[in-house]
Amino acid sequence: MPLSEHEQKILIDLEESLRQHDPRFAKSVGNLSLYTRQRRRKLLSVIGFIVGLALLVAFFTQSIPLGLVGLAMMVASSLAFASNATVHSRDFARGREDC
């Protein structure tokens, strides 16, 4: 559903206010697209899974709690990856390829 003219004006005013009050934050947020953020989250999820797997393999026989931490990291990373993949595929299916 598109924004009304009044809502667009409010959004523009908020953006200008943000740029005036905190230009560094506005610049850092403005440079990232939704696709870039999702790609970064997916990459961090993969790295987290690999670290969790390494913990599991390295410490499970020596220290069960550390092995379980590795397993928990793997599960959390898998869920985060699946969540980001689902959001992106849903947006793509709706015709939002630019997200």
Summary of the structure (lengths in Angstrom):
residues: 99
radius of gyration: 19.9
end to end distance: 16.2
largest distance: 63.5
contacts: 243
relative contact order: 0.11
helix: 82%
strand: 0%
